Amino acid sequence: MRKQINKDTILSIIKQYQSFSDTINQHDIACEYIAKLNEPITARGVRKVIEELINQGEPILSTPCDPGGYCYGGEGNEVIQCVKRLRRKGIKILLRARRLKRNSQRGQLKLMEV
């Protein structure tokens, strides 16, 4: 049976980083987690836990900008920046899905014409 990941440890690691100028990436979170608990975790496992923590109400922000990574709470307008970026990304994904659906339907029509 697989051992449960300690979410509190991951949260305590992220809480040390409070702004976009001071973030930590999932690989470094995994390394700190392993050093603290001597238990294995992957970067993918870290991302899954972070998603769960966000869904539970933790104000964990992410940024792709240098140095990139995660921080807790953020400063100033960093929350607004993060929300805007996530919305733009979501809109792009929805547009891509619409184009894919439209293009696949066109392809089906071409097959029917043959």
Phi and psi in radians as a Rosetta constraint file:
Dihedral C 1 N 2 CA 2 C 2 CIRCULARHARMONIC -1.304 0.35
Dihedral N 2 CA 2 C 2 N 3 CIRCULARHARMONIC 2.410 0.35
Dihedral C 2 N 3 CA 3 C 3 CIRCULARHARMONIC -1.332 0.35
Dihedral N 3 CA 3 C 3 N 4 CIRCULARHARMONIC 2.471 0.35
Dihedral C 3 N 4 CA 4 C 4 CIRCULARHARMONIC -1.182 0.35
Dihedral N 4 CA 4 C 4 N 5 CIRCULARHARMONIC 2.356 0.35
Dihedral C 4 N 5 CA 5 C 5 CIRCULARHARMONIC -1.321 0.35
Dihedral N 5 CA 5 C 5 N 6 CIRCULARHARMONIC 2.378 0.35
Dihedral C 5 N 6 CA 6 C 6 CIRCULARHARMONIC -1.463 0.35
Dihedral N 6 CA 6 C 6 N 7 CIRCULARHARMONIC 1.724 0.35
Dihedral C 6 N 7 CA 7 C 7 CIRCULARHARMONIC -1.121 0.35
Dihedral N 7 CA 7 C 7 N 8 CIRCULARHARMONIC -0.613 0.35
Dihedral C 7 N 8 CA 8 C 8 CIRCULARHARMONIC -1.085 0.35
Dihedral N 8 CA 8 C 8 N 9 CIRCULARHARMONIC -0.641 0.35
Dihedral C 8 N 9 CA 9 C 9 CIRCULARHARMONIC -1.165 0.35
Dihedral N 9 CA 9 C 9 N 10 CIRCULARHARMONIC -0.759 0.35
Dihedral C 9 N 10 CA 10 C 10 CIRCULARHARMONIC -1.103 0.35
Dihedral N 10 CA 10 C 10 N 11 CIRCULARHARMONIC -0.750 0.35
Dihedral C 10 N 11 CA 11 C 11 CIRCULARHARMONIC -1.086 0.35
Dihedral N 11 CA 11 C 11 N 12 CIRCULARHARMONIC -0.740 0.35
Dihedral C 11 N 12 CA 12 C 12 CIRCULARHARMONIC -1.136 0.35
Dihedral N 12 CA 12 C 12 N 13 CIRCULARHARMONIC -0.581 0.35
Dihedral C 12 N 13 CA 13 C 13 CIRCULARHARMONIC -1.154 0.35
Dihedral N 13 CA 13 C 13 N 14 CIRCULARHARMONIC -0.825 0.35
Dihedral C 13 N 14 CA 14 C 14 CIRCULARHARMONIC -1.151 0.35
Dihedral N 14 CA 14 C 14 N 15 CIRCULARHARMONIC -0.631 0.35
Dihedral C 14 N 15 CA 15 C 15 CIRCULARHARMONIC -1.077 0.35
Dihedral N 15 CA 15 C 15 N 16 CIRCULARHARMONIC -0.298 0.35
Dihedral C 15 N 16 CA 16 C 16 CIRCULARHARMONIC -1.269 0.35
Dihedral N 16 CA 16 C 16 N 17 CIRCULARHARMONIC -0.246 0.35
Dihedral C 16 N 17 CA 17 C 17 CIRCULARHARMONIC -1.987 0.35
Dihedral N 17 CA 17 C 17 N 18 CIRCULARHARMONIC 2.052 0.35
Dihedral C 17 N 18 CA 18 C 18 CIRCULARHARMONIC -1.988 0.35
Dihedral N 18 CA 18 C 18 N 19 CIRCULARHARMONIC -0.002 0.35
Dihedral C 18 N 19 CA 19 C 19 CIRCULARHARMONIC -2.704 0.35
Dihedral N 19 CA 19 C 19 N 20 CIRCULARHARMONIC 2.928 0.35
Dihedral C 19 N 20 CA 20 C 20 CIRCULARHARMONIC -1.126 0.35
Dihedral N 20 CA 20 C 20 N 21 CIRCULARHARMONIC -0.392 0.35
Dihedral C 20 N 21 CA 21 C 21 CIRCULARHARMONIC -1.423 0.35
Dihedral N 21 CA 21 C 21 N 22 CIRCULARHARMONIC -0.119 0.35
Dihedral C 21 N 22 CA 22 C 22 CIRCULARHARMONIC -2.486 0.35
Dihedral N 22 CA 22 C 22 N 23 CIRCULARHARMONIC 1.496 0.35
Dihedral C 22 N 23 CA 23 C 23 CIRCULARHARMONIC -2.090 0.35
Dihedral N 23 CA 23 C 23 N 24 CIRCULARHARMONIC 3.008 0.35
Dihedral C 23 N 24 CA 24 C 24 CIRCULARHARMONIC -2.366 0.35
Dihedral N 24 CA 24 C 24 N 25 CIRCULARHARMONIC 2.382 0.35
Dihedral C 24 N 25 CA 25 C 25 CIRCULARHARMONIC -1.576 0.35
Dihedral N 25 CA 25 C 25 N 26 CIRCULARHARMONIC 2.947 0.35
Dihedral C 25 N 26 CA 26 C 26 CIRCULARHARMONIC -1.137 0.35
Dihedral N 26 CA 26 C 26 N 27 CIRCULARHARMONIC -0.537 0.35
Dihedral C 26 N 27 CA 27 C 27 CIRCULARHARMONIC -1.144 0.35
Dihedral N 27 CA 27 C 27 N 28 CIRCULARHARMONIC -0.780 0.35
Dihedral C 27 N 28 CA 28 C 28 CIRCULARHARMONIC -1.188 0.35
Dihedral N 28 CA 28 C 28 N 29 CIRCULARHARMONIC -0.590 0.35
Dihedral C 28 N 29 CA 29 C 29 CIRCULARHARMONIC -1.084 0.35
Dihedral N 29 CA 29 C 29 N 30 CIRCULARHARMONIC -0.779 0.35
Dihedral C 29 N 30 CA 30 C 30 CIRCULARHARMONIC -1.065 0.35
Dihedral N 30 CA 30 C 30 N 31 CIRCULARHARMONIC -0.749 0.35
Dihedral C 30 N 31 CA 31 C 31 CIRCULARHARMONIC -1.090 0.35
Dihedral N 31 CA 31 C 31 N 32 CIRCULARHARMONIC -0.767 0.35
Dihedral C 31 N 32 CA 32 C 32 CIRCULARHARMONIC -1.134 0.35
Dihedral N 32 CA 32 C 32 N 33 CIRCULARHARMONIC -0.707 0.35
Dihedral C 32 N 33 CA 33 C 33 CIRCULARHARMONIC -1.037 0.35
Dihedral N 33 CA 33 C 33 N 34 CIRCULARHARMONIC -0.836 0.35
Dihedral C 33 N 34 CA 34 C 34 CIRCULARHARMONIC -1.086 0.35
Dihedral N 34 CA 34 C 34 N 35 CIRCULARHARMONIC -0.731 0.35
Dihedral C 34 N 35 CA 35 C 35 CIRCULARHARMONIC -1.124 0.35
Dihedral N 35 CA 35 C 35 N 36 CIRCULARHARMONIC -0.668 0.35
Dihedral C 35 N 36 CA 36 C 36 CIRCULARHARMONIC -1.312 0.35
Dihedral N 36 CA 36 C 36 N 37 CIRCULARHARMONIC -0.746 0.35
Dihedral C 36 N 37 CA 37 C 37 CIRCULARHARMONIC -1.898 0.35
Dihedral N 37 CA 37 C 37 N 38 CIRCULARHARMONIC -0.177 0.35
Dihedral C 37 N 38 CA 38 C 38 CIRCULARHARMONIC 0.962 0.35
Dihedral N 38 CA 38 C 38 N 39 CIRCULARHARMONIC 0.690 0.35
Dihedral C 38 N 39 CA 39 C 39 CIRCULARHARMONIC -2.206 0.35
Dihedral N 39 CA 39 C 39 N 40 CIRCULARHARMONIC 2.466 0.35
Dihedral C 39 N 40 CA 40 C 40 CIRCULARHARMONIC -1.279 0.35
Dihedral N 40 CA 40 C 40 N 41 CIRCULARHARMONIC 2.576 0.35
Dihedral C 40 N 41 CA 41 C 41 CIRCULARHARMONIC -2.746 0.35
Dihedral N 41 CA 41 C 41 N 42 CIRCULARHARMONIC 2.534 0.35
Dihedral C 41 N 42 CA 42 C 42 CIRCULARHARMONIC -1.765 0.35
Dihedral N 42 CA 42 C 42 N 43 CIRCULARHARMONIC 2.897 0.35
Dihedral C 42 N 43 CA 43 C 43 CIRCULARHARMONIC -1.057 0.35
Dihedral N 43 CA 43 C 43 N 44 CIRCULARHARMONIC -0.651 0.35
Dihedral C 43 N 44 CA 44 C 44 CIRCULARHARMONIC -1.108 0.35
Dihedral N 44 CA 44 C 44 N 45 CIRCULARHARMONIC -0.716 0.35
Dihedral C 44 N 45 CA 45 C 45 CIRCULARHARMONIC -1.077 0.35
Dihedral N 45 CA 45 C 45 N 46 CIRCULARHARMONIC -0.692 0.35
Dihedral C 45 N 46 CA 46 C 46 CIRCULARHARMONIC -1.081 0.35
Dihedral N 46 CA 46 C 46 N 47 CIRCULARHARMONIC -0.813 0.35
Dihedral C 46 N 47 CA 47 C 47 CIRCULARHARMONIC -1.062 0.35
Dihedral N 47 CA 47 C 47 N 48 CIRCULARHARMONIC -0.693 0.35
Dihedral C 47 N 48 CA 48 C 48 CIRCULARHARMONIC -1.114 0.35
Dihedral N 48 CA 48 C 48 N 49 CIRCULARHARMONIC -0.735 0.35
Dihedral C 48 N 49 CA 49 C 49 CIRCULARHARMONIC -1.152 0.35
Dihedral N 49 CA 49 C 49 N 50 CIRCULARHARMONIC -0.730 0.35
Dihedral C 49 N 50 CA 50 C 50 CIRCULARHARMONIC -1.058 0.35
Dihedral N 50 CA 50 C 50 N 51 CIRCULARHARMONIC -0.742 0.35
Dihedral C 50 N 51 CA 51 C 51 CIRCULARHARMONIC -1.067 0.35
Dihedral N 51 CA 51 C 51 N 52 CIRCULARHARMONIC -0.749 0.35
Dihedral C 51 N 52 CA 52 C 52 CIRCULARHARMONIC -1.092 0.35
Dihedral N 52 CA 52 C 52 N 53 CIRCULARHARMONIC -0.752 0.35
Dihedral C 52 N 53 CA 53 C 53 CIRCULARHARMONIC -1.100 0.35
Dihedral N 53 CA 53 C 53 N 54 CIRCULARHARMONIC -0.729 0.35
Dihedral C 53 N 54 CA 54 C 54 CIRCULARHARMONIC -1.097 0.35
Dihedral N 54 CA 54 C 54 N 55 CIRCULARHARMONIC -0.764 0.35
Dihedral C 54 N 55 CA 55 C 55 CIRCULARHARMONIC -1.130 0.35
Dihedral N 55 CA 55 C 55 N 56 CIRCULARHARMONIC -0.419 0.35
Dihedral C 55 N 56 CA 56 C 56 CIRCULARHARMONIC -1.515 0.35
Dihedral N 56 CA 56 C 56 N 57 CIRCULARHARMONIC -0.023 0.35
Dihedral C 56 N 57 CA 57 C 57 CIRCULARHARMONIC 1.885 0.35
Dihedral N 57 CA 57 C 57 N 58 CIRCULARHARMONIC 0.075 0.35
Dihedral C 57 N 58 CA 58 C 58 CIRCULARHARMONIC -1.328 0.35
Dihedral N 58 CA 58 C 58 N 59 CIRCULARHARMONIC 2.322 0.35
Dihedral C 58 N 59 CA 59 C 59 CIRCULARHARMONIC -1.436 0.35
Dihedral N 59 CA 59 C 59 N 60 CIRCULARHARMONIC 1.163 0.35
Dihedral C 59 N 60 CA 60 C 60 CIRCULARHARMONIC -1.623 0.35
Dihedral N 60 CA 60 C 60 N 61 CIRCULARHARMONIC 2.148 0.35
Dihedral C 60 N 61 CA 61 C 61 CIRCULARHARMONIC -1.817 0.35
Dihedral N 61 CA 61 C 61 N 62 CIRCULARHARMONIC 2.739 0.35
Dihedral C 61 N 62 CA 62 C 62 CIRCULARHARMONIC -2.292 0.35
Dihedral N 62 CA 62 C 62 N 63 CIRCULARHARMONIC 2.672 0.35
Dihedral C 62 N 63 CA 63 C 63 CIRCULARHARMONIC -2.523 0.35
Dihedral N 63 CA 63 C 63 N 64 CIRCULARHARMONIC 2.419 0.35
Dihedral C 63 N 64 CA 64 C 64 CIRCULARHARMONIC -1.508 0.35
Dihedral N 64 CA 64 C 64 N 65 CIRCULARHARMONIC -0.163 0.35
Dihedral C 64 N 65 CA 65 C 65 CIRCULARHARMONIC -1.263 0.35
Dihedral N 65 CA 65 C 65 N 66 CIRCULARHARMONIC 2.700 0.35
Dihedral C 65 N 66 CA 66 C 66 CIRCULARHARMONIC -1.085 0.35
Dihedral N 66 CA 66 C 66 N 67 CIRCULARHARMONIC 2.194 0.35
Dihedral C 66 N 67 CA 67 C 67 CIRCULARHARMONIC -1.472 0.35
Dihedral N 67 CA 67 C 67 N 68 CIRCULARHARMONIC -0.156 0.35
Dihedral C 67 N 68 CA 68 C 68 CIRCULARHARMONIC 1.264 0.35
Dihedral N 68 CA 68 C 68 N 69 CIRCULARHARMONIC 2.585 0.35
Dihedral C 68 N 69 CA 69 C 69 CIRCULARHARMONIC 2.332 0.35
Dihedral N 69 CA 69 C 69 N 70 CIRCULARHARMONIC -2.628 0.35
Dihedral C 69 N 70 CA 70 C 70 CIRCULARHARMONIC -2.046 0.35
Dihedral N 70 CA 70 C 70 N 71 CIRCULARHARMONIC 2.634 0.35
Dihedral C 70 N 71 CA 71 C 71 CIRCULARHARMONIC -2.531 0.35
Dihedral N 71 CA 71 C 71 N 72 CIRCULARHARMONIC 2.923 0.35
Dihedral C 71 N 72 CA 72 C 72 CIRCULARHARMONIC -1.856 0.35
Dihedral N 72 CA 72 C 72 N 73 CIRCULARHARMONIC 2.053 0.35
Dihedral C 72 N 73 CA 73 C 73 CIRCULARHARMONIC 1.479 0.35
Dihedral N 73 CA 73 C 73 N 74 CIRCULARHARMONIC -0.864 0.35
Dihedral C 73 N 74 CA 74 C 74 CIRCULARHARMONIC 1.403 0.35
Dihedral N 74 CA 74 C 74 N 75 CIRCULARHARMONIC 3.017 0.35
Dihedral C 74 N 75 CA 75 C 75 CIRCULARHARMONIC -2.160 0.35
Dihedral N 75 CA 75 C 75 N 76 CIRCULARHARMONIC 2.670 0.35
Dihedral C 75 N 76 CA 76 C 76 CIRCULARHARMONIC 0.878 0.35
Dihedral N 76 CA 76 C 76 N 77 CIRCULARHARMONIC -2.143 0.35
Dihedral C 76 N 77 CA 77 C 77 CIRCULARHARMONIC -1.685 0.35
Dihedral N 77 CA 77 C 77 N 78 CIRCULARHARMONIC 0.346 0.35
Dihedral C 77 N 78 CA 78 C 78 CIRCULARHARMONIC -1.120 0.35
Dihedral N 78 CA 78 C 78 N 79 CIRCULARHARMONIC -0.580 0.35
Dihedral C 78 N 79 CA 79 C 79 CIRCULARHARMONIC -1.108 0.35
Dihedral N 79 CA 79 C 79 N 80 CIRCULARHARMONIC -0.787 0.35
Dihedral C 79 N 80 CA 80 C 80 CIRCULARHARMONIC -1.093 0.35
Dihedral N 80 CA 80 C 80 N 81 CIRCULARHARMONIC -0.764 0.35
Dihedral C 80 N 81 CA 81 C 81 CIRCULARHARMONIC -1.018 0.35
Dihedral N 81 CA 81 C 81 N 82 CIRCULARHARMONIC -0.786 0.35
Dihedral C 81 N 82 CA 82 C 82 CIRCULARHARMONIC -1.124 0.35
Dihedral N 82 CA 82 C 82 N 83 CIRCULARHARMONIC -0.779 0.35
Dihedral C 82 N 83 CA 83 C 83 CIRCULARHARMONIC -1.095 0.35
Dihedral N 83 CA 83 C 83 N 84 CIRCULARHARMONIC -0.782 0.35
Dihedral C 83 N 84 CA 84 C 84 CIRCULARHARMONIC -1.062 0.35
Dihedral N 84 CA 84 C 84 N 85 CIRCULARHARMONIC -0.772 0.35
Dihedral C 84 N 85 CA 85 C 85 CIRCULARHARMONIC -1.101 0.35
Dihedral N 85 CA 85 C 85 N 86 CIRCULARHARMONIC -0.767 0.35
Dihedral C 85 N 86 CA 86 C 86 CIRCULARHARMONIC -1.130 0.35
Dihedral N 86 CA 86 C 86 N 87 CIRCULARHARMONIC -0.669 0.35
Dihedral C 86 N 87 CA 87 C 87 CIRCULARHARMONIC -1.146 0.35
Dihedral N 87 CA 87 C 87 N 88 CIRCULARHARMONIC -0.782 0.35
Dihedral C 87 N 88 CA 88 C 88 CIRCULARHARMONIC -1.027 0.35
Dihedral N 88 CA 88 C 88 N 89 CIRCULARHARMONIC -0.771 0.35
Dihedral C 88 N 89 CA 89 C 89 CIRCULARHARMONIC -1.096 0.35
Dihedral N 89 CA 89 C 89 N 90 CIRCULARHARMONIC -0.750 0.35
Dihedral C 89 N 90 CA 90 C 90 CIRCULARHARMONIC -1.097 0.35
Dihedral N 90 CA 90 C 90 N 91 CIRCULARHARMONIC -0.730 0.35
Dihedral C 90 N 91 CA 91 C 91 CIRCULARHARMONIC -1.122 0.35
Dihedral N 91 CA 91 C 91 N 92 CIRCULARHARMONIC -0.737 0.35
Dihedral C 91 N 92 CA 92 C 92 CIRCULARHARMONIC -1.064 0.35
Dihedral N 92 CA 92 C 92 N 93 CIRCULARHARMONIC -0.703 0.35
Dihedral C 92 N 93 CA 93 C 93 CIRCULARHARMONIC -1.151 0.35
Dihedral N 93 CA 93 C 93 N 94 CIRCULARHARMONIC -0.744 0.35
Dihedral C 93 N 94 CA 94 C 94 CIRCULARHARMONIC -1.130 0.35
Dihedral N 94 CA 94 C 94 N 95 CIRCULARHARMONIC -0.696 0.35
Dihedral C 94 N 95 CA 95 C 95 CIRCULARHARMONIC -1.125 0.35
Dihedral N 95 CA 95 C 95 N 96 CIRCULARHARMONIC -0.714 0.35
Dihedral C 95 N 96 CA 96 C 96 CIRCULARHARMONIC -1.114 0.35
Dihedral N 96 CA 96 C 96 N 97 CIRCULARHARMONIC -0.700 0.35
Dihedral C 96 N 97 CA 97 C 97 CIRCULARHARMONIC -1.117 0.35
Dihedral N 97 CA 97 C 97 N 98 CIRCULARHARMONIC -0.713 0.35
Dihedral C 97 N 98 CA 98 C 98 CIRCULARHARMONIC -1.108 0.35
Dihedral N 98 CA 98 C 98 N 99 CIRCULARHARMONIC -0.768 0.35
Dihedral C 98 N 99 CA 99 C 99 CIRCULARHARMONIC -1.111 0.35
Dihedral N 99 CA 99 C 99 N 100 CIRCULARHARMONIC -0.724 0.35
Dihedral C 99 N 100 CA 100 C 100 CIRCULARHARMONIC -1.061 0.35
Dihedral N 100 CA 100 C 100 N 101 CIRCULARHARMONIC -0.782 0.35
Dihedral C 100 N 101 CA 101 C 101 CIRCULARHARMONIC -1.120 0.35
Dihedral N 101 CA 101 C 101 N 102 CIRCULARHARMONIC -0.802 0.35
Dihedral C 101 N 102 CA 102 C 102 CIRCULARHARMONIC -1.085 0.35
Dihedral N 102 CA 102 C 102 N 103 CIRCULARHARMONIC -0.796 0.35
Dihedral C 102 N 103 CA 103 C 103 CIRCULARHARMONIC -1.175 0.35
Dihedral N 103 CA 103 C 103 N 104 CIRCULARHARMONIC -0.624 0.35
Dihedral C 103 N 104 CA 104 C 104 CIRCULARHARMONIC -1.232 0.35
Dihedral N 104 CA 104 C 104 N 105 CIRCULARHARMONIC -0.587 0.35
Dihedral C 104 N 105 CA 105 C 105 CIRCULARHARMONIC -1.184 0.35
Dihedral N 105 CA 105 C 105 N 106 CIRCULARHARMONIC -0.657 0.35
Dihedral C 105 N 106 CA 106 C 106 CIRCULARHARMONIC -1.103 0.35
Dihedral N 106 CA 106 C 106 N 107 CIRCULARHARMONIC -0.725 0.35
Dihedral C 106 N 107 CA 107 C 107 CIRCULARHARMONIC -1.075 0.35
Dihedral N 107 CA 107 C 107 N 108 CIRCULARHARMONIC -0.659 0.35
Dihedral C 107 N 108 CA 108 C 108 CIRCULARHARMONIC -1.176 0.35
Dihedral N 108 CA 108 C 108 N 109 CIRCULARHARMONIC -0.646 0.35
Dihedral C 108 N 109 CA 109 C 109 CIRCULARHARMONIC -1.137 0.35
Dihedral N 109 CA 109 C 109 N 110 CIRCULARHARMONIC -0.689 0.35
Dihedral C 109 N 110 CA 110 C 110 CIRCULARHARMONIC -1.112 0.35
Dihedral N 110 CA 110 C 110 N 111 CIRCULARHARMONIC -0.675 0.35
Dihedral C 110 N 111 CA 111 C 111 CIRCULARHARMONIC -1.110 0.35
Dihedral N 111 CA 111 C 111 N 112 CIRCULARHARMONIC -0.635 0.35
Dihedral C 111 N 112 CA 112 C 112 CIRCULARHARMONIC -1.259 0.35
Dihedral N 112 CA 112 C 112 N 113 CIRCULARHARMONIC -0.454 0.35
Dihedral C 112 N 113 CA 113 C 113 CIRCULARHARMONIC -1.294 0.35
Dihedral N 113 CA 113 C 113 N 114 CIRCULARHARMONIC -0.411 0.35
